[in-house]
Amino acid sequence: MIIQLNENVLFEKTDTDSYFIDLNSGKYVYNNASSTAIIEQLLESSDIEEVIDDLLKIYIVDRDELKQDILEMIEELQRISLICESGE
C-alpha cells in the first residue's frame, strides 16, 4: 500500500507536531508528535509492517494495537480526503 497526499494537500511539520492543510478548503488538521511519526513513516514506506517495525523502535506499544491504530488513521485520513493510496 503506497500512501500519498491528495492533490492540493500540504503536510507541514513543526518541531514535533504537524498539520495537513487542504488548499482548496483552507481547512487544516493538527497532528500530535506520535501521529506525525506515523504519517511520516507512511509517506516514506509502502510496507505497513516495515512502518510498524520502525515505530516499535520508538514507542512501547502492543504491535497489534499499533497496527490497528495505523489502519484506522489511514481510513480516517482517506475519509476526509487528505491522503489516498497511490493510483487512486
BALODO-10946 format. One line per field, with one value per atom (N, C-alpha, C): residue number from 1; chain; atom name; x negated, z, y. Coordinates in steps of 0.2 Angstrom, whole numbers, plus 5000, padded with zeros to 4 digits. Example, Ala and Ser with C-alpha at 12.3 -4.5 7.8 and 13.67 -1.06 7.14 Angstrom:
k <- (1/1/1/2/2/2)
c <- (A/A/A/A/A/A)
a <- (N/CA/C/N/CA/C)
u <- (4934/4938/4934/4936/4932/4936)
w <- (5039/5039/5039/5035/5036/5039)
v <- (4972/4978/4984/4989/4995/5000)
This chain:
k <- (1/1/1/2/2/2/3/3/3/4/4/4/5/5/5/6/6/6/7/7/7/8/8/8/9/9/9/10/10/10/11/11/11/12/12/12/13/13/13/14/14/14/15/15/15/16/16/16/17/17/17/18/18/18/19/19/19/20/20/20/21/21/21/22/22/22/23/23/23/24/24/24/25/25/25/26/26/26/27/27/27/28/28/28/29/29/29/30/30/30/31/31/31/32/32/32/33/33/33/34/34/34/35/35/35/36/36/36/37/37/37/38/38/38/39/39/39/40/40/40/41/41/41/42/42/42/43/43/43/44/44/44/45/45/45/46/46/46/47/47/47/48/48/48/49/49/49/50/50/50/51/51/51/52/52/52/53/53/53/54/54/54/55/55/55/56/56/56/57/57/57/58/58/58/59/59/59/60/60/60/61/61/61/62/62/62/63/63/63/64/64/64/65/65/65/66/66/66/67/67/67/68/68/68/69/69/69/70/70/70/71/71/71/72/72/72/73/73/73/74/74/74/75/75/75/76/76/76/77/77/77/78/78/78/79/79/79/80/80/80/81/81/81/82/82/82/83/83/83/84/84/84/85/85/85/86/86/86/87/87/87/88/88/88)
c <- (A/A/A/A/A/A/A/A/A/A/A/A/A/A/A/A/A/A/A/A/A/A/A/A/A/A/A/A/A/A/A/A/A/A/A/A/A/A/A/A/A/A/A/A/A/A/A/A/A/A/A/A/A/A/A/A/A/A/A/A/A/A/A/A/A/A/A/A/A/A/A/A/A/A/A/A/A/A/A/A/A/A/A/A/A/A/A/A/A/A/A/A/A/A/A/A/A/A/A/A/A/A/A/A/A/A/A/A/A/A/A/A/A/A/A/A/A/A/A/A/A/A/A/A/A/A/A/A/A/A/A/A/A/A/A/A/A/A/A/A/A/A/A/A/A/A/A/A/A/A/A/A/A/A/A/A/A/A/A/A/A/A/A/A/A/A/A/A/A/A/A/A/A/A/A/A/A/A/A/A/A/A/A/A/A/A/A/A/A/A/A/A/A/A/A/A/A/A/A/A/A/A/A/A/A/A/A/A/A/A/A/A/A/A/A/A/A/A/A/A/A/A/A/A/A/A/A/A/A/A/A/A/A/A/A/A/A/A/A/A/A/A/A/A/A/A/A/A/A/A/A/A/A/A/A/A/A/A/A/A/A/A/A/A)
a <- (N/CA/C/N/CA/C/N/CA/C/N/CA/C/N/CA/C/N/CA/C/N/CA/C/N/CA/C/N/CA/C/N/CA/C/N/CA/C/N/CA/C/N/CA/C/N/CA/C/N/CA/C/N/CA/C/N/CA/C/N/CA/C/N/CA/C/N/CA/C/N/CA/C/N/CA/C/N/CA/C/N/CA/C/N/CA/C/N/CA/C/N/CA/C/N/CA/C/N/CA/C/N/CA/C/N/CA/C/N/CA/C/N/CA/C/N/CA/C/N/CA/C/N/CA/C/N/CA/C/N/CA/C/N/CA/C/N/CA/C/N/CA/C/N/CA/C/N/CA/C/N/CA/C/N/CA/C/N/CA/C/N/CA/C/N/CA/C/N/CA/C/N/CA/C/N/CA/C/N/CA/C/N/CA/C/N/CA/C/N/CA/C/N/CA/C/N/CA/C/N/CA/C/N/CA/C/N/CA/C/N/CA/C/N/CA/C/N/CA/C/N/CA/C/N/CA/C/N/CA/C/N/CA/C/N/CA/C/N/CA/C/N/CA/C/N/CA/C/N/CA/C/N/CA/C/N/CA/C/N/CA/C/N/CA/C/N/CA/C/N/CA/C/N/CA/C/N/CA/C/N/CA/C/N/CA/C/N/CA/C/N/CA/C/N/CA/C/N/CA/C/N/CA/C/N/CA/C)
u <- (4996/5000/4995/4996/4992/4997/4995/4999/4996/5001/4998/5003/5001/5005/5010/5016/5021/5018/5020/5018/5021/5017/5019/5019/5016/5015/5008/5006/4999/4998/4993/4991/4985/4986/4981/4979/4973/4971/4968/4969/4966/4961/4958/4953/4955/4961/4963/4970/4974/4981/4981/4987/4988/4995/4996/5003/5004/5010/5012/5015/5014/5018/5021/5027/5031/5032/5028/5028/5034/5038/5045/5050/5050/5055/5052/5045/5042/5042/5045/5045/5038/5037/5031/5033/5028/5029/5022/5023/5017/5015/5009/5006/5001/5002/4998/4991/4987/4980/4980/4984/4985/4988/4994/4997/4992/4988/4983/4978/4976/4971/4974/4981/4984/4985/4987/4988/4982/4977/4970/4968/4969/4967/4971/4978/4982/4981/4979/4977/4970/4966/4960/4959/4964/4963/4970/4969/4975/4977/4973/4974/4976/4982/4985/4982/4979/4976/4969/4966/4960/4961/4966/4968/4969/4973/4974/4967/4963/4957/4953/4953/4949/4952/4959/4962/4961/4961/4960/4953/4948/4942/4942/4947/4948/4953/4959/4964/4965/4966/4968/4975/4977/4985/4985/4991/4993/4993/4990/4989/4996/5001/5007/5011/5010/5014/5011/5004/5001/5004/5004/5006/5014/5018/5025/5025/5021/5021/5019/5014/5012/5017/5020/5026/5032/5033/5039/5037/5031/5028/5029/5026/5026/5034/5038/5045/5048/5047/5049/5046/5040/5037/5039/5041/5044/5051/5055/5062/5062/5058/5058/5054/5052/5048/5042/5038/5031/5026/5027/5022/5026/5022/5025/5020/5022/5017/5015/5009/5006/5010/5012/5016/5023/5025/5032/5034)
w <- (5000/5000/5000/4995/4994/4996/5001/5003/5001/4998/4996/4998/4998/4999/4993/4995/4989/4986/4980/4977/4981/4981/4985/4992/4995/5002/5004/5008/5011/5018/5019/5025/5028/5033/5036/5043/5044/5051/5055/5061/5066/5069/5075/5079/5080/5083/5084/5081/5080/5078/5070/5067/5060/5059/5053/5050/5043/5042/5035/5033/5027/5025/5019/5018/5012/5009/5003/5000/4997/4995/4992/4997/5003/5008/5013/5014/5019/5026/5026/5032/5034/5040/5042/5048/5048/5053/5057/5064/5068/5070/5070/5071/5077/5083/5088/5086/5090/5089/5087/5090/5088/5081/5080/5074/5068/5070/5065/5063/5068/5067/5062/5063/5059/5052/5052/5045/5041/5044/5040/5038/5042/5040/5035/5035/5030/5023/5023/5017/5014/5018/5016/5014/5016/5015/5013/5008/5005/5009/5014/5018/5025/5026/5033/5039/5037/5043/5044/5039/5040/5044/5043/5046/5054/5055/5062/5065/5062/5065/5067/5062/5064/5070/5070/5076/5082/5082/5088/5091/5087/5090/5094/5093/5096/5102/5101/5105/5109/5115/5118/5118/5114/5112/5110/5110/5108/5100/5097/5089/5086/5089/5086/5087/5093/5094/5089/5088/5084/5077/5074/5068/5067/5072/5071/5071/5076/5076/5069/5066/5059/5054/5054/5049/5050/5056/5057/5055/5056/5054/5047/5043/5036/5034/5036/5035/5036/5041/5043/5038/5037/5033/5026/5024/5017/5017/5022/5023/5022/5025/5025/5019/5014/5008/5009/5014/5015/5011/5011/5008/5004/5000/4996/4994/4992/4990/4983/4982/4975/4970/4965/4959/4960/4965/4966/4963)
v <- (4994/5000/5006/5010/5016/5022/5026/5032/5038/5042/5049/5054/5060/5066/5067/5069/5071/5077/5078/5084/5090/5096/5102/5101/5096/5095/5095/5100/5100/5097/5094/5091/5095/5099/5104/5102/5101/5099/5105/5105/5109/5106/5108/5104/5097/5095/5088/5087/5092/5091/5092/5092/5093/5095/5097/5099/5097/5095/5094/5100/5103/5109/5108/5108/5107/5114/5115/5121/5123/5119/5120/5123/5120/5122/5127/5127/5131/5128/5122/5119/5115/5114/5111/5106/5101/5096/5095/5096/5096/5088/5087/5080/5081/5077/5077/5073/5073/5070/5063/5059/5052/5051/5055/5055/5057/5062/5064/5059/5055/5050/5045/5043/5038/5040/5046/5049/5050/5052/5052/5045/5040/5034/5031/5032/5030/5033/5040/5043/5041/5038/5036/5028/5024/5017/5014/5009/5006/5000/4998/4992/4993/4992/4994/4990/4984/4980/4983/4986/4990/4996/4999/5005/5003/4998/4996/4994/4990/4989/4995/5000/5006/5010/5010/5014/5010/5003/5000/5001/5003/5005/5012/5016/5022/5022/5018/5018/5011/5011/5005/5004/4999/4998/4991/4988/4982/4982/4978/4978/4978/4973/4973/4979/4982/4989/4994/4994/4999/4999/4992/4991/4993/4992/4994/5002/5005/5012/5015/5012/5015/5014/5008/5007/5011/5013/5017/5024/5026/5033/5034/5028/5029/5029/5025/5026/5033/5036/5042/5048/5047/5052/5052/5046/5045/5047/5046/5048/5056/5059/5067/5069/5065/5067/5070/5068/5071/5067/5060/5055/5051/5047/5042/5036/5031/5026/5028/5027/5029/5025/5029/5026/5028/5031/5032/5039)
